[in-house]
Amino acid sequence: MVRAQLGDRRALAELVGHWHEPLWRYVRRMTPNADDVTQQAWAAALGSLPRLREPERFAPWLFTIARRAVMNQLRQGYGSPDPLESDLPDGRDPLAGVLDRAQIAEGLDGLPPPEREVIELFHLQDLSLQECAEILAVPVGTVKSRLHRARRLLRDHLIAKGYAS
Amino acid sequence: MTERPGFPPEAVLRGLSLRRRILLALAGLAGGCGAALLLLLWLTEPDPLPLRTRVAFGGLVAVGVSWAAYAAGTLARMPLFAADRVIAAWLALIFTTATTAASLAVAITRPSPAAGAATVIALGTVLAAGTLLRRARRRRAALLARLSPD
């Protein structure tokens, strides 16, 4: 990361190669126009990369930029402000550790964008609650409640598709 | 989800080679400094220039300014990493020093308020380039220190 900031092209290529697919997958979950939005996100991220003060916080920083690109895209598409606002009460999580990645990925398409996004970041990108909160610009408690609701919706969705609970 | 990105990671870095960015910086600096010197020569001409010469000077100044604007606009959208900044600042220092020397020569051979003002402005750009170079070197040193904390 620091090597990339110094201008080492090989390190930069490695960095982009490592995050290329995860970033694209996240964007793909949120918008069908994933290639364009991912390229916009990369252009913005690389432009600001030399000024990134905390290289160890690269992942949440990158996903925040990608999320902004997704939001711009959605705003242009629908003319609506922020479709990702929903707060629900906290609660325990009956599904944690039960579903594997493939099952989660399969069921995600049936979820509303806010829930799809939080599952993608927390479960599929393995980001921490704190990092998810940073990217989504909401408190950690909201991330937890969204996760709770998302898991419940996902469970219902998967059960409806024939998976045993 | 078995879909894949429609472009390879290499596409992200296409067009960002160091060579291209240095060439852009060179073109911009040469265009900007060249245009400034031409303008200075034009303004300090003791006698009014013939129309054709004025048109030619005006055209050359416009070309230089366009190159400087194009390079600045393109470089602003590209990442400038620590090493790139050091190189760009050195180039800027060399070009601004040469421009200052040239405007000083003009000010000595054709003393006028315009030539004096141009020399002062050129000196200011040298100072700015020096400051940028110092900052770029400091940032690079900080990153290098982070790389090898021992």
Contacts between the chains, C-beta under 8 A, distances in Angstrom:
chain1	res1	chain2	res2	distance
A	2	B	143	5.4
A	2	B	146	5.3
A	2	B	147	5.2
A	3	B	147	6.9
A	4	B	81	7.4
A	5	B	81	6.0
A	5	B	82	6.1
A	5	B	143	5.7
A	6	B	81	6.2
A	6	B	82	4.8
A	6	B	83	5.7
A	6	B	140	6.7
A	6	B	143	5.2
A	6	B	144	7.0
A	6	B	147	7.5
A	7	B	18	7.2
A	7	B	81	3.4
A	7	B	82	5.8
A	7	B	83	3.4
A	7	B	84	5.3
A	9	B	13	7.6
A	9	B	17	7.8
A	9	B	18	7.1
A	12	B	13	6.6
A	12	B	81	7.9
A	13	B	9	7.2
A	13	B	10	7.3
A	13	B	13	6.1
A	16	B	9	4.7
A	16	B	12	4.9
A	16	B	13	6.1
A	17	B	9	4.5
A	20	B	5	6.4
A	20	B	8	7.8
A	20	B	9	4.0
A	20	B	12	6.9
A	21	B	4	7.5
A	21	B	5	6.4
A	24	B	4	7.9
A	24	B	5	4.1
A	25	B	1	6.8
A	28	B	1	6.9
A	28	B	3	6.5
A	29	B	1	7.9
A	34	B	5	7.3
A	34	B	6	7.9
A	35	B	5	6.4
A	35	B	6	4.2
A	35	B	7	6.0
A	38	B	5	6.6
A	39	B	7	7.0
A	39	B	11	7.8
A	39	B	12	7.2
A	42	B	12	4.6
A	43	B	77	7.5
A	46	B	12	7.2
A	46	B	13	7.9
A	46	B	16	7.2
A	46	B	78	8.0
A	46	B	79	4.6
A	47	B	77	6.5
A	47	B	78	7.0
A	47	B	79	5.4
A	48	B	79	7.8
A	49	B	79	5.5
A	49	B	81	7.7
A	50	B	79	5.4
A	50	B	80	5.8
A	50	B	81	5.1
A	50	B	82	6.7
A	50	B	84	8.0
A	50	B	85	7.5
A	55	B	146	7.9
A	105	B	1	5.2
A	106	B	1	8.0
A	108	B	1	7.8
A	109	B	1	8.0
